[in-house]
Amino acid sequence: MSKTFWHVLLFVLSMVVMTGCNGSKEVTDQVSEGPSETFNEEGFPIVDDEITLNIFSRKSPPNGAYEDMLMFQEYEKMTNVNIEWDDVPQDGFAERKNLEFSSGELPDVFYKSSISQLEAVKYGSSGILIPLEGLLEDHAPNITALFEEYPEIKSSITAPDGHIYALPAILTLNAARTDKIWINQTWLDHLGLEQPTTPEELVEVLTAFRDDDPNGNGKQDEIPLTFRNWSQLMNSMIGSWGMVDQMGNHLMVENDKIKFWMTSDRFKEYLQFLNKLYSENLLDRGVFTQEEAKFVGNMAAGNVGVFWNQTTDAFDKVKEHFEGISPIAGPYGDQLVPSSPVARDFGTFAITSENEYPHETIRWLDYFFGEEGSIFFRYGVEGETFTFGEDGLPEYTDDILNSDMGSGPAIGQFTPWPGGGAPQLVTEKNASAINPPKAQEAQSKLDPYLPEAIYGTPIFDEDTTKEVDQIRQDMDQYYEETTSKFITGDMNFDQWDEYVSTIENMGLDRLTEIYQEAYDLNYK
């Protein structure tokens, strides 16, 4: 019976191994097999004989139906690649995506689907998403060139097993990765004040905005300082105390060592400064609860002294009153500007094991990461939705810019980039819509203070990801709740040591160890 048992066990194990190997072999063979017979390595069409891809995608609120988008209709004609879209509205999209992964009936491509790092590792290692690095090397010269120019991109999207299972958006334009600091220059001029350069000067200016009727209407209705939400508030001036987020978390890298700053003395001082602004009614008290529309409305009304925003579109009608300024120099002379990495929006694009045309698919995508294709993606068809200005840069037509539905939704009818999360390249040459001259001038005030390097969120293996998520779920919630209370005065700074010990006991040392290992692996 013992011999029989071991024979049965050996048989079962061998079948398990063979099944696993067959699954891996199926994916490997699919990638290693060549493209279709009528595939063209360069130029258009991509294939002489039409092929069809099924693409599952998120549809953001400003987007129209993908199958009706002019840009994609023209691209089908150019490439001979027909797309059958399953574009799912943003509300409820996460649930639909989970069903796609679990149903066994996969699309050929996940597009603008916010594939998380955990999903990339989980479904990549199981063979549901195929590795892309070989396909990129063979058929994606534009993306490969960006990898070579910005090595941090490849490092940030490579899974622990060495494979790339999903691709990000790539933003080489600094102005697309930073919030500018806008001040009401008209108010400054009216009150005879200079732009603030230190925390003390900022308090003086905000106090004057609060008390001295800079808009001249005889009412004390001005908003000295406002923010989009709690997150923007926390990140806005923290660089002036020598801290910014790195690796997608509240940490800095100093001499190749990871240091979380959530429990540091400097962070305490920053919170004390924000508490001063709040307690003296210099800071808009709605920042903890207000909806996006309220913040946008305040900008558009122009009755704000200082705020942070990427560009001028939200306050275009009053933009002449505002100027971009440099970050204030903090108590230790720091003026760092928070910025997102070049590789942003992880998981915008992935190919599944159901795809019979992976070579053709990666060529289909790569066009949008070159200069010509990136303009086509963001602006549509020349002569219909955009023209080139005297400076050689693309400009949307007046019909688009002055559309009754708003320029964002109007653009979203012919391209999917409005709403974020699309696989795209953003550069100085294709971003005039979000980088007008006034925003460029404001960005010039920030460029000297950008960090030398911005490290993206690391990809952990599945077990480590679950461990990190477990630690961070409790820690991040406590961090957000407690720091908000320190700012509003609901918690006294005499309780700081209690806050520090609580953060530490939630697993800060283990989190530091995990991120240090990820940094050493990807960046040293």
N, C-alpha and C positions, 0 to 999 in steps of 0.2 A: 504493500500500500504506500510505503514511503517512496519507493522508486516511481510508482505511478503518479503520486502527487507531484514530485519534482518534474516529471516529464510534462504533466499538464501545465504546471506553472511556467516552465520554460517555453512551452508552445504559446501560452497566453502573452507572455512578455514579448516573444518574438513577433507576434501579430501586432501588438501595440507599437513596437519599434517600427515595423514595416509600414503600419498605417501612418505614423508620424512622418517617416521618410517619404512615403508616397505623396503626402500633402506638401512637403517641402519641395520634392522633385517636380510636382506639378507647377508650382510657382516658378522654380528655377528654370524649368524647360520653357515656360511661357515667356520669360524674360530673355532667355538665351536664344530662342528661335528668332530667325530673322524677320524683318518686316514683310508686308505683302509684296507680291511680284511687281505691282505697279507703283511702289513707293519711290518717291523722289527725295534724295538726300538734301537738296537745296531748292530754293525757289518755290513757286506755286504752279500748279496745285501740289499739295502734299502727296496725293495719290491720283493716278489717272482714272482709276475705277472707283466710283463713290463707295465710301464706307459709312456706317452709322455707329454713333456712340450714344449710350444712355448715361446722362449726367444728372446727378442728384445735387440740388443746391438750395441754399437759404435765400429767400427773397426778402430783402430789407424793406421797411415801410416806404422809402422813396422809389422803389423799383417797380417797373411794370412787368408784364409777362416776358420771360426770357425769350420765348420763341418769336415774340413780336419785336424784339430789339433790333434796330437797324444795323448796329455794329455786327451782331452775330449773323444776321441774314447776309450781310455782305461777306463776312468771313467764310460762310459756307460756300458761297460762290467761288471765292479765292482758293479754298483748300480742297474742295470736293469731299469734305468731311461733314456729313449730315449729323445734326445733334437732336436727339429726342430729350427734351428737358423735363425734369420733375422738380419744379421750383416751388418750394414749400414756404409759406409765410413764416415770418420770424416768430410769431406767437405759436408756441407748441412745437417749434422746430426741433428742439433737443430730444423730445420724446420720439418724433418721427425718425430722427437720425439713429437713435438706439434701436428702433424697430428694423431699420435697414440693415444694421449690423447683425441683428439676431435672427432675421427672418430666413436667411439662407438664399434669398433672391437679391443679390447685390447689384447695384448699378455698376457701370464701367468706371465711373469717376465720382469722387466726392469733391464738390467745387464750392468754395465760399461756405464751407460747412463747419468751420471752427473745430477741426480735429485737435483734440488735446494731446499733450505729451503722453499721458497715460494711454489714451486710445491708440496713438501711433505705435507705442511699444507693444501693447496688448494685441492689437489686431495685425500688426506687422509680424511679430514673432510667431503668430498662429497661422500666417499665410493668407489672411484675408486681404491685407494691403501688401502690395509687392514692393521690393526694394527698388529705389529709383537711381542710385548712383551710377550704375552702368549705363542706363538709358540716357542720363544727363551727359555723361562723358561722350557718348556716341552721337547724340542727336540734339543737344541743347547748347549750342555755342554761346548764346547770350547769357544764359544762367551760369554756365561754367566760367565765363569771363568775369562775371560779378563775384563768384566764389574766389577767383584768383585776386581780384582787386580788394575784396573785403573778406579775408580768411575767417573772420569771426562768424560769418553767416553759416558756413559749412559746419563749424564747430558747434554752433548752437542748435542745429537741426539733426545732428547725427546721433542715433540711438546708441546705447551702451554696447550693442552687438555689432556696431560698425556700419549699420545700414541707415539710409535715409528713406523714411516712409511717407513723409509729408513735406510740403514746401510752403514757405512763408510769403508774405508781401515783402518787397525790398524797397526801402526808402533811403536813397543816397542824399536827399536834400535835407540839410539841417533844419530848415524852416518847417518841414513837415513833421518833425519829431519833437518840437518844443512849443510851449505856450509862451507867447510874448507878454511882456509886462506893459500894460497900457495905463497912462495917467492923463487926467483931464487937464491939458495944457491951457485951455481957455480959463479954467478956474485958477490955475497957478498965476496966470498973467493978471487976472482980475484982482487977485489978492496980493500981487507983488512978491510971489514966492518962487524959490528955485526948486528944481527937481531934487528929491531927497536922495542922499547917498549913504546914509547910515540908519540904523534902527531909530536913533533919537530924532533925526531929521524927519523920518517917515511919520513918527508920532506927532511931531509939530505940524506937518502938512495935513495929516488926517484930522487933527484937532481943529485946524482952521477950516477945513472943508465941512466939518460938523457944525461949527459955531458961527462962521462969518458970512453966511449967505452967499456963497460963490456964484450961484445961478441967478442971483439978483431978484428973486420973486417975493422976497419978504417973508418967506416961510422956512422953517427948519426941516426941509424934506429931502435934503441931499443924503445919498448913501456914500459915506467916505471910502469904504473898502468892501468888496464883495468877492465871492468865489462861486464856482459852479456847484461844488458839493464839499463834503468833508475831506475826501481824498485829495482834491486840488488844493484845498486849504493847507493840508499837512505837507504837501510837496512844494508849495509855491516858493517859500523863502527858506526852506530848511538848508539849502545849499549855502546860505550866508552864515550858517553855523557849522559848515564843513561836512555836511551829510547829503547824500543822494541815494536812491535805491539802485542796487546792482544785482544782477542775476535774478531779477524779478522778486526781490525781497528787501527787507529793511537792513541792508548790510553794505559795508564798504570793503574794498580790497586794498590793503596797505602792506607793501613789501611782500606781496604774494601770500598774505595771511588774511583770512576771512574774519571780519569783526562786525557782529550785529550791534547796531547803535541804539536799539530801542531802550536799553537800560543805562545809557551813558549820561554823564553829567551835562554834556553839551545839549543832548536832547531835552533834558529837564529844563535847561535855560531857554531853549526854543519854545517849549510849552509855556513857560512863565511869560515870555514875550507875547504869545498869542492870547494868554489869559488877560494880560494888560489891555490889549486891543479890545477884547470882548467886554471886559468889565467897564471900560470907559466909553462904550458905545461907538467905537471907531470901526468895529467889524460888524457887518451885516449879520444879524442873529438868525437869519433864515437859512444860513449855509448848511445847517445840520438836517434840515427837513424839506427845503424847497425843491420843487420839481424843475427840470431843465428849462421848461418854458418860462418860468419866472426869471431865472438868471438871464436867459436870452432877451426877455422883455426889458430888463433893467439896462442891459447893454444898448439895446436899440433905442431906448428912450434918452440915453446920454446923460442921465442924472446920477452918474456914478463917478467917484473920484479916481479909484485905482481898481483894476481887475486884470485877470490873466486870460488870454484867448489866443488861439493859434494864428488867426488871421482877422480880417476886418469885415468879412461878409455879414456877420450878425449885427454889426452896428454901422453898416455902410452909409446910411443917410446922415450920420452925425460924426463920421470918422475924422472930419477936419478939426474937431475939438480935441482929439487924442494924439499923443505921441508915445512911441516906444521908448523905454528907459532901460538902463543897465541895472543888474541886480544890486541891491544895497550891499555894502561891505559890512559883514557881521562883526561881533566883538573881538574876533581873532583875525580879522582881515579876510575871511573867506568870501568868495563870490561865485561859488559853483552854480551852474544852471542844470536842473534836472532835464534829462533827455531820454527818449526811448532808443533801443538799439536799431541798427540798420535793418536787421531782419525782424520785422514786426508782424504781428498777427499770425502766430504759428498755426500751421495746419490749414492753409487756405486751399490746398490741392493735394489729392491722393488718388492713386490708381489701384483698383481692386483686382483680385485674381480672376474675376469674370471677364476682364477686358481681353479681347482677342487681338487688339491692335495697340499694344503699349508703346511701340516705337513711333507709330503715327501720332499717338496721343501726346507724347512728350514734345514732339515737333510742333504740334498744334498749339501747345501752351507756350513754348519758348519764344515764339514771335512776339508775344506781349511783353517780353523782358528786354527787347531791343528798342532803339530810339524810335524807329518808324512805327513799330507795333504798339509801343506804350502810348504814343500820341493817338493812334487809332483807337485804342482801348478806352482812353479817357475822354476823347473828343468826338469820336464817331467819324462821319464821312465828310471830307472837305467839300465845301460848297453847299452842303445841306445843313450840317449842325455846327460847323466851325469854319473859320478862315485863318490864314496866317497874317499876322500884323506886320507893320513895317520893320519891327525888330526881329522878325522871323519866328516869333513864338505863336503857338495856336491860341485862338480866341473864339469862344462860343459866339454864335450869332445873336443879334439883338432879340430875335424871337425867343431864343432859349433863355437869355438873361432876364428878359422882361415878361416871361410867361406868367399867366394868371395863377398857375398852380405853384409858382415859386421856382427858382432856378434849379434847386436840388432835385425835386421831383421831376422837373422837365428833363434834366440830364439822365435821371434814372429810368426814363422811358426807352433810351437807346443804348445804355451801357449799365452794367451792374455795379460800378464802383461806388456810387453814393450809398451810404449806410455802412461802409467799412467791411473789412474781412475778405476782400477779393484778392486773388493772386495777381499782383500788379507791380510795376516798377514806377516809382515816383522820383523824378529828377527835376533839375532846374528848367529843363527844356519842355517838360510836359505838365508843369504845375502852376502855370500863370494864374489859373483860376483861384488857387489857394495861396498864391505867393505874389500878390500885386506889389507895386513899388513901395507902398507904405509899410507892408509887412516885411519886405526885404530890408528896409531901413531899420525897422524895429529889431529884426534878426541880427543885424550888424552890431547892435548894442549887446547881444548875448554871445555871439560867436567866440570872443576872447575868453569866455568863462565856461565853455563846455568841457566836460571831463575828457581826459586824454583817450580813454576807452570806455565803452559801455558794454558790459557783459550781459548777454541774453539769459533768459531762464533756462537752466540746464534740463536735459532729459535724463531721468533716472530709469533704472529697470523697474519692472512692475511692483516688486516687493518693496523697494525703497520708496517708490512713488506713494504707495499706500501708507507707509510709515510717515513720510513727510506730510501727507494730507491729514493724517490723524493728529499729528502734533500741531500743524498750522491751523486746523479748523478751530480748535479751542484757543490757541494763542492769538490768532488774528482777531477773533471776536472780542477777546478780553482787551487786547491792545486798542481796538477801535473804541470800545465802550469807555475804557478808562481814560484814554487821552482826551476824548470829548468832554468827560467830566472835569478833568484838570483845566481845560480851556474855559469851560463855562463857570467854574468855581464850585461845582457840585462835589468835587473832591479837593481837599486841601493838600498842598504840597508837603505837609508833614507826613502824608501817607505815601510818599515816594518810595521809601524803602520797602514798604509792603508790596507796592506795585512791582518793584524790581525782583523781589524774592519770588513772587507769584509767576512772573515770566520765566525766571530761571527754573523753577520747579516744574514748569510745563514741558521741559525738554530742550532748553536752549543750547546746552552743551552738545547734545546729540545732533541737533539741527546744524550747529556750527561744524561738527565733524563731517556730516553728510555733504554740506556745501563746500567744505574745504577739499574733500575728495573729488567732487565734481570740477572744481576750479583747477586742481592739480592735473586732472585728466584732460581737460579741454583747453587750458590756456597757458600752462607752464611749459 
